[in-house]
Amino acid sequence: MAESEVVIDVSENNTPAPTQSQDVDMGGQDESTQPENSAAPSTEQQDEPTGLENIEPELPTRVTFLDYLKSPIVELAVGQGEDITVLHAHQRLLEQSPYLEEKIFALGEGETRRIDLADEDLTATACFLEFLYKNDYFPTLNNSSLETDPDIPVPDSEGMALLRHARVYTLAQRFGVPALATLAHKKIHLTNSTARGEIEYARYVYGHTATTDESIRKPVAAFWATRSHVLRHEAEREFRSMCLEFPQFGFDVLSLVLDAQEKRTQRTETTIGGGRKRPRVSAV
């Protein structure tokens, strides 16, 4: 019978040698172990903002012209009675106008996508739609001049060209499209006309724009205030009729004339009790 094998422990201080199942500490803790009294970060701590979330803000999605063309077609019924003309345009283009966007939003589900514009001018509405698609309207703007319109007579004694741009301007104001209003206003100042044509234009402006809209009213009054010689020789009767029809126009012109006269004369006047003192005529 063989004797049992004796295993002699030769480790220092009789410390049991590590077995293969034990981990040896080589100067640091095992990664899988946690210090005593320590806990893993909670889910709430991990979700706390670090301040780095908004370094790259989201950019708005670019709307392409193809997106406009994919939108539904909306009918615009311009005019009244037998004179109604139906125009068509893409919805997303029309929604650039807050006025039309509100009307489109009010359309019920299943209804014909149709907006009635009974009081609008057909030509001005067509110019508005042309601007939505082309960012301009006929006659187009070429640097500092306008394209020639063969339908406008020369001389333009009725102010047809001025009236067209004026109608586009007022429609753009109602529809809330300031870029179109600015373009129409610029074309007004590049349009040639006659004294009678300017009177027709002035009559339209004072009849269809707000009294506070000095951007278009003031140039009209200034035009006539600086051209009194034209009034006497070319359009005195029309000018008189205009002043009687729109007293505000006459007042605006007179105010500018008086302001210019005061700057020219630069007379020194004394005031007593809030009133102007007339020069005394010496008695001989």
Backbone hydrogen bonds in HBPLUS format (Angstrom, degrees):
<---DONOR---> <-ACCEPTOR-->    atom                        ^
c    i                          cat <-CA-CA->   ^        H-A-AA   ^      H-
h    n   atom  resd res      DA  || num        DHA   H-A  angle D-A-AA Bond
n    s   type  num  typ     dist DA aas  dist angle  dist       angle   num
A0014-ASN N   A0011-SER O   3.13 MM   3  5.30 138.9  2.31 132.0 126.5     1
A0015-THR N   A0012-GLU O   3.07 MM   3  6.02 162.4  2.10 123.5 126.8     2
A0022-GLN N   A0019-THR O   3.19 MM   3  5.53 165.5  2.21 111.3 115.8     3
A0033-THR N   A0030-ASP O   2.97 MM   3  5.44 160.3  2.01 115.4 121.9     4
A0038-SER N   A0035-PRO O   3.18 MM   3  5.54 143.7  2.32 134.2 130.0     5
A0046-GLN N   A0042-SER O   3.12 MM   4  6.42 152.6  2.20 144.6 152.1     6
A0047-ASP N   A0043-THR O   3.07 MM   4  6.29 136.2  2.27 140.6 151.9     7
A0047-ASP N   A0044-GLU O   3.22 MM   3  5.13 129.1  2.50  92.0 105.0     8
A0048-GLU N   A0045-GLN O   3.33 MM   3  5.35 160.1  2.38 101.7 107.5     9
A0067-ASP N   A0064-THR O   3.05 MM   3  5.21 126.6  2.35  96.9 110.2    10
A0068-TYR N   A0064-THR O   3.37 MM   4  6.87 147.6  2.48 141.6 149.4    11
A0069-LEU N   A0065-PHE O   3.08 MM   4  6.44 156.7  2.14 147.2 153.2    12
A0070-LYS N   A0066-LEU O   2.99 MM   4  6.22 133.5  2.21 143.4 155.4    13
A0071-SER N   A0068-TYR O   3.17 MM   3  5.49 152.3  2.25 106.1 114.3    14
A0091-GLN N   A0072-PRO O   2.80 MM  19  5.55 159.5  1.84 170.2 177.2    15
A0074-VAL N   A0089-ALA O   2.80 MM  15  5.53 168.4  1.81 165.4 168.7    16
A0089-ALA N   A0074-VAL O   3.11 MM  15  5.53 151.4  2.20 147.1 156.0    17
A0075-GLU N   A0113-ARG O   2.77 MM  38  6.12 174.5  1.78 158.7 158.1    18
A0115-ILE N   A0075-GLU O   2.84 MM  40  6.17 157.7  1.89 152.4 158.1    19
A0076-LEU N   A0087-LEU O   2.73 MM  11  4.99 160.4  1.77 147.7 150.8    20
A0087-LEU N   A0076-LEU O   2.83 MM  11  4.99 167.3  1.85 142.8 145.4    21
A0077-ALA N   A0115-ILE O   2.87 MM  38  6.13 162.6  1.90 156.2 162.1    22
A0117-LEU N   A0077-ALA O   2.74 MM  40  5.67 172.7  1.74 151.3 151.8    23
A0078-VAL N   A0085-THR O   2.86 MM   7  5.25 166.9  1.88 156.0 151.4    24
A0085-THR N   A0078-VAL O   2.82 MM   7  5.25 158.2  1.87 149.3 156.0    25
A0079-GLY N   A0117-LEU O   3.26 MM  38  6.45 157.9  2.31 126.3 126.5    26
A0083-ASP N   A0080-GLN O   2.99 MM   3  5.48 144.9  2.11 141.8 139.7    27
A0093-LEU N   A0090-HIS O   3.20 MM   3  5.61 131.7  2.44 107.1 119.1    28
A0094-LEU N   A0090-HIS O   3.17 MM   4  6.52 159.2  2.22 151.9 158.2    29
A0095-GLU N   A0091-GLN O   2.94 MM   4  6.18 142.2  2.08 151.2 162.5    30
A0096-GLN N   A0093-LEU O   3.15 MM   3  5.73 164.0  2.18 113.9 117.7    31
A0097-SER N   A0094-LEU O   3.00 MM   3  5.89 168.8  2.01 124.6 128.3    32
A0101-GLU N   A0097-SER O   2.80 MM   4  5.95 157.9  1.85 158.0 165.7    33
A0102-GLU N   A0098-PRO O   3.06 MM   4  6.15 153.9  2.13 141.9 146.8    34
A0103-LYS N   A0099-TYR O   3.37 MM   4  6.66 153.1  2.44 137.4 144.3    35
A0104-ILE N   A0100-LEU O   2.87 MM   4  6.11 154.8  1.93 153.3 160.1    36
A0105-PHE N   A0101-GLU O   2.98 MM   4  6.14 156.9  2.03 145.9 152.0    37
A0106-ALA N   A0102-GLU O   3.14 MM   4  6.33 138.1  2.32 138.1 148.5    38
A0107-LEU N   A0104-ILE O   3.15 MM   3  5.40 156.0  2.21 105.7 113.0    39
A0111-GLU N   A0108-GLY O   3.20 MM   3  5.52 161.4  2.23 121.3 125.7    40
A0114-ARG N   A0112-THR O   2.74 MM   2  5.55 118.3  2.12 117.3  99.6    41
A0120-GLU N   A0117-LEU O   3.37 MM   3  5.60 167.4  2.39 109.7 113.3    42
A0125-THR N   A0121-ASP O   2.97 MM   4  6.12 155.0  2.03 148.7 155.9    43
A0126-ALA N   A0122-LEU O   2.94 MM   4  6.19 155.4  2.00 149.6 156.4    44
A0127-CYS N   A0123-THR O   2.95 MM   4  6.24 152.0  2.03 146.4 154.1    45
A0128-PHE N   A0124-ALA O   2.94 MM   4  6.21 146.2  2.06 141.8 151.3    46
A0129-LEU N   A0125-THR O   2.99 MM   4  6.35 157.6  2.04 150.7 155.4    47
A0130-GLU N   A0126-ALA O   2.90 MM   4  6.12 156.7  1.95 146.7 153.8    48
A0131-PHE N   A0127-CYS O   2.94 MM   4  6.13 148.7  2.04 141.9 150.0    49
A0132-LEU N   A0128-PHE O   3.10 MM   4  6.46 148.6  2.20 144.1 152.2    50
A0133-TYR N   A0129-LEU O   3.22 MM   4  6.55 150.3  2.31 148.7 155.2    51
A0134-LYS N   A0130-GLU O   2.82 MM   4  5.86 153.8  1.89 151.3 159.5    52
A0135-ASN N   A0131-PHE O   2.67 MM   4  4.39 144.1  1.79 127.0 132.0    53
A0147-GLU N   A0140-THR O   3.01 MM   7  5.48 151.9  2.09 156.9 165.0    54
A0142-ASN N   A0145-SER O   2.82 MM   3  5.35 171.3  1.83 171.3 170.6    55
A0145-SER N   A0142-ASN O   3.03 MM   3  5.35 154.8  2.09 123.1 131.2    56
A0152-ILE N   A0149-ASP O   3.22 MM   3  5.78 168.4  2.23 118.3 121.8    57
A0157-SER N   A0155-PRO O   3.02 MM   2  5.67 129.2  2.28 105.7  91.0    58
A0159-GLY N   A0156-ASP O   3.23 MM   3  5.44 158.8  2.28 105.5 111.9    59
A0163-LEU N   A0159-GLY O   2.89 MM   4  6.02 161.5  1.93 156.4 162.0    60
A0164-ARG N   A0160-MET O   3.03 MM   4  6.22 151.8  2.11 145.4 152.4    61
A0165-HIS N   A0161-ALA O   3.27 MM   4  6.57 167.2  2.29 152.2 153.7    62
A0166-ALA N   A0162-LEU O   2.89 MM   4  6.07 150.5  1.98 146.4 156.0    63
A0167-ARG N   A0163-LEU O   2.90 MM   4  6.06 155.0  1.96 148.7 153.9    64
A0168-VAL N   A0164-ARG O   3.06 MM   4  6.36 153.8  2.13 145.9 153.3    65
A0169-TYR N   A0165-HIS O   2.90 MM   4  6.09 152.6  1.97 143.1 151.0    66
A0170-THR N   A0166-ALA O   3.03 MM   4  6.33 164.7  2.06 151.5 153.7    67
A0171-LEU N   A0167-ARG O   3.00 MM   4  6.10 157.1  2.05 144.9 151.5    68
A0172-ALA N   A0168-VAL O   2.89 MM   4  6.04 157.6  1.94 148.0 154.2    69
A0173-GLN N   A0169-TYR O   3.02 MM   4  6.31 147.1  2.13 145.2 154.4    70
A0174-ARG N   A0170-THR O   3.07 MM   4  6.35 155.9  2.13 145.0 150.7    71
A0175-PHE N   A0171-LEU O   2.88 MM   4  6.08 159.7  1.92 153.2 159.1    72
A0176-GLY N   A0172-ALA O   2.96 MM   4  5.89 115.8  2.39 133.1 146.7    73
A0177-VAL N   A0172-ALA O   2.96 MM   5  5.14 171.6  1.97 149.2 151.9    74
A0176-GLY N   A0173-GLN O   3.37 MM   3  5.17 147.6  2.48  92.1 101.3    75
A0180-LEU N   A0177-VAL O   3.17 MM   3  5.67 128.4  2.45 112.0 123.2    76
A0181-ALA N   A0177-VAL O   3.26 MM   4  6.60 157.2  2.32 149.0 155.8    77
A0182-THR N   A0178-PRO O   2.92 MM   4  6.12 158.1  1.97 152.3 157.2    78
A0183-LEU N   A0179-ALA O   3.11 MM   4  6.31 154.6  2.18 139.4 146.1    79
A0184-ALA N   A0180-LEU O   2.92 MM   4  6.16 166.4  1.94 155.3 158.3    80
A0185-HIS N   A0181-ALA O   2.96 MM   4  6.09 156.1  2.02 145.6 152.4    81
A0186-LYS N   A0182-THR O   3.03 MM   4  6.24 151.5  2.11 144.3 151.4    82
A0187-LYS N   A0183-LEU O   3.02 MM   4  6.33 153.3  2.10 148.6 155.9    83
A0188-ILE N   A0184-ALA O   3.01 MM   4  6.27 142.2  2.15 144.0 154.0    84
A0190-LEU N   A0187-LYS O   3.13 MM   3  5.02 146.7  2.24  96.4 106.5    85
A0191-THR N   A0188-ILE O   3.30 MM   3  5.37 166.4  2.32 107.9 110.2    86
A0198-GLU N   A0194-THR O   2.80 MM   4  6.04 149.5  1.89 149.0 157.3    87
A0199-ILE N   A0195-ALA O   3.03 MM   4  6.33 142.9  2.17 141.4 151.5    88
A0200-GLU N   A0196-ARG O   3.06 MM   4  6.39 158.0  2.11 148.8 153.6    89
A0201-TYR N   A0197-GLY O   3.02 MM   4  6.27 153.7  2.10 143.4 150.9    90
A0202-ALA N   A0198-GLU O   2.83 MM   4  6.03 155.5  1.89 143.5 150.4    91
A0203-ARG N   A0199-ILE O   2.85 MM   4  6.09 156.1  1.91 150.8 157.1    92
A0204-TYR N   A0200-GLU O   3.11 MM   4  6.36 154.7  2.17 143.3 149.3    93
A0205-VAL N   A0201-TYR O   2.96 MM   4  6.23 165.6  1.98 153.8 157.7    94
A0206-TYR N   A0202-ALA O   2.98 MM   4  6.14 172.8  1.99 156.5 157.7    95
A0207-GLY N   A0203-ARG O   3.06 MM   4  6.01 125.1  2.37 132.1 145.8    96
A0207-GLY N   A0204-TYR O   3.14 MM   3  5.05 134.1  2.36  93.9 107.0    97
A0208-HIS N   A0204-TYR O   2.94 MM   4  5.95 125.7  2.24 148.5 160.4    98
A0209-THR N   A0205-VAL O   3.09 MM   4  5.68 127.5  2.37 150.4 153.3    99
A0213-ASP N   A0210-ALA O   3.03 MM   3  5.34 164.4  2.06 112.7 117.6   100
A0214-GLU N   A0212-THR O   2.92 MM   2  5.70 128.0  2.20 109.7  94.1   101
A0217-ARG N   A0213-ASP O   3.21 MM   4  6.29 158.8  2.26 146.6 152.3   102
A0218-LYS N   A0214-GLU O   3.03 MM   4  5.01 151.6  2.11 118.8 127.8   103
A0220-VAL N   A0217-ARG O   3.10 MM   3  5.28 122.1  2.45 100.9 115.5   104
A0221-ALA N   A0217-ARG O   3.11 MM   4  6.49 162.4  2.14 159.1 163.0   105
A0222-ALA N   A0218-LYS O   2.88 MM   4  6.06 160.1  1.92 154.6 161.0   106
A0223-PHE N   A0219-PRO O   2.91 MM   4  5.98 147.5  2.01 139.4 147.4   107
A0224-TRP N   A0220-VAL O   3.34 MM   4  6.72 158.1  2.40 148.3 151.6   108
A0225-ALA N   A0221-ALA O   2.86 MM   4  6.03 147.9  1.97 147.3 157.8   109
A0226-THR N   A0222-ALA O   3.13 MM   4  6.18 143.2  2.27 144.8 150.5   110
A0227-ARG N   A0224-TRP O   3.32 MM   3  5.05 163.2  2.35  98.5 103.2   111
A0230-VAL N   A0227-ARG O   3.08 MM   3  5.39 132.2  2.32 103.7 115.8   112
A0231-LEU N   A0227-ARG O   3.34 MM   4  6.80 149.6  2.44 144.4 152.5   113
A0232-ARG N   A0228-SER O   3.26 MM   4  6.62 153.1  2.34 148.5 153.8   114
A0233-HIS N   A0229-HIS O   3.38 MM   4  6.53 152.5  2.46 140.3 146.5   115
A0234-GLU N   A0230-VAL O   2.86 MM   4  5.54 162.0  1.89 155.0 158.6   116
A0239-PHE N   A0235-ALA O   2.83 MM   4  5.90 153.0  1.90 148.2 156.3   117
A0240-ARG N   A0236-GLU O   2.95 MM   4  6.14 157.9  2.00 149.6 155.0   118
A0241-SER N   A0237-ARG O   3.07 MM   4  6.31 161.1  2.11 146.5 151.4   119
A0242-MET N   A0238-GLU O   2.92 MM   4  6.12 150.1  2.01 142.1 150.6   120
A0243-CYS N   A0239-PHE O   2.98 MM   4  6.26 157.6  2.04 150.5 155.5   121
A0244-LEU N   A0240-ARG O   3.08 MM   4  6.36 153.2  2.16 148.6 155.5   122
A0245-GLU N   A0241-SER O   2.95 MM   4  6.11 148.8  2.05 144.3 153.1   123
A0246-PHE N   A0242-MET O   2.86 MM   4  5.95 158.1  1.90 152.2 157.9   124
A0249-PHE N   A0246-PHE O   2.88 MM   3  5.48 135.1  2.09 116.7 127.8   125
A0251-PHE N   A0247-PRO O   2.92 MM   4  6.19 159.4  1.97 153.1 159.0   126
A0252-ASP N   A0248-GLN O   2.91 MM   4  6.06 158.3  1.96 145.7 151.5   127
A0253-VAL N   A0249-PHE O   3.00 MM   4  6.24 162.7  2.03 155.1 159.2   128
A0254-LEU N   A0250-GLY O   2.93 MM   4  6.07 166.2  1.95 149.1 153.5   129
A0255-SER N   A0251-PHE O   2.88 MM   4  6.01 157.0  1.93 149.1 155.3   130
A0256-LEU N   A0252-ASP O   3.21 MM   4  6.42 157.8  2.26 143.8 148.7   131
A0257-VAL N   A0253-VAL O   2.98 MM   4  6.26 155.8  2.04 151.3 158.6   132
A0258-LEU N   A0254-LEU O   2.92 MM   4  6.14 163.6  1.95 153.7 157.3   133
A0259-ASP N   A0255-SER O   2.92 MM   4  6.10 155.1  1.98 145.0 152.5   134
A0260-ALA N   A0256-LEU O   3.01 MM   4  6.17 158.7  2.05 145.2 150.4   135
A0261-GLN N   A0257-VAL O   2.97 MM   4  6.22 150.6  2.05 144.4 153.0   136
A0262-GLU N   A0258-LEU O   2.92 MM   4  6.14 159.1  1.97 152.0 156.5   137
A0263-LYS N   A0259-ASP O   3.14 MM   4  6.40 152.6  2.22 144.1 151.1   138
A0264-ARG N   A0260-ALA O   3.08 MM   4  6.33 144.4  2.22 140.9 150.3   139
A0265-THR N   A0261-GLN O   2.97 MM   4  6.17 171.7  1.98 159.0 160.3   140
A0266-GLN N   A0262-GLU O   2.90 MM   4  5.59 156.9  1.95 140.3 148.0   141
A0277-LYS N   A0270-THR O   3.45 MM   7  6.26 162.3  2.48 165.9 161.5   142
A0272-ILE N   A0275-GLY O   3.11 MM   3  5.60 151.5  2.19 160.2 163.0   143
A0275-GLY N   A0272-ILE O   3.12 MM   3  5.60 167.9  2.13 119.5 121.1   144
